[in-house]
Amino acid sequence: MYPHERSLVKRLDGKRFALLGVNSDKDLTAIRQTIVEEEITWPNWWDDGRVNGPIHTNWQVAQRPSIYLLDAKGVIRHKNIQPDALDAAIDQLLAELDSTGTP
C-alpha cells in the first residue's frame, strides 16, 4: 500500500488533500524504520501498539488496513474504501470542492 500512498501524495501535491496514517504495530522501532525505508512523508500516529488503541477505538476501526475518506468539512464520505476505488473517490471529492469553492 505504501507505493500507492506515495503516488497519491506526489500526484496531489499542491491540491487540498492530506494523507494521514495510524499504525497499531507493537514494535515502535520497526515502525520508525519502515517510515524511513518506505519513504513515508505524511503524518503518522502510533496507536499504542494495540488494535484496540484509542485511535482505533474512537474511529471504530474493524479491519486493517482501513481507509477513511473525509471531505473538506470533515464528513466521512467513504469508510473502508478499497484501494482500487480510492483515486476515483478522491478525484470526485476534489472536483466537488472545485465546483463549490467551499473550504
Secondary structure, 3 states (H helix, E strand, C coil): CHHHHHHHHHHCCCCCCCCCEEECCCCHHHHHHHHHHCCCCCCEEECCCCCCCHHHHHCCCCCCCCCEEECCCCCEEEECCCHHHHHHHHHHHHHHHHHHCCC
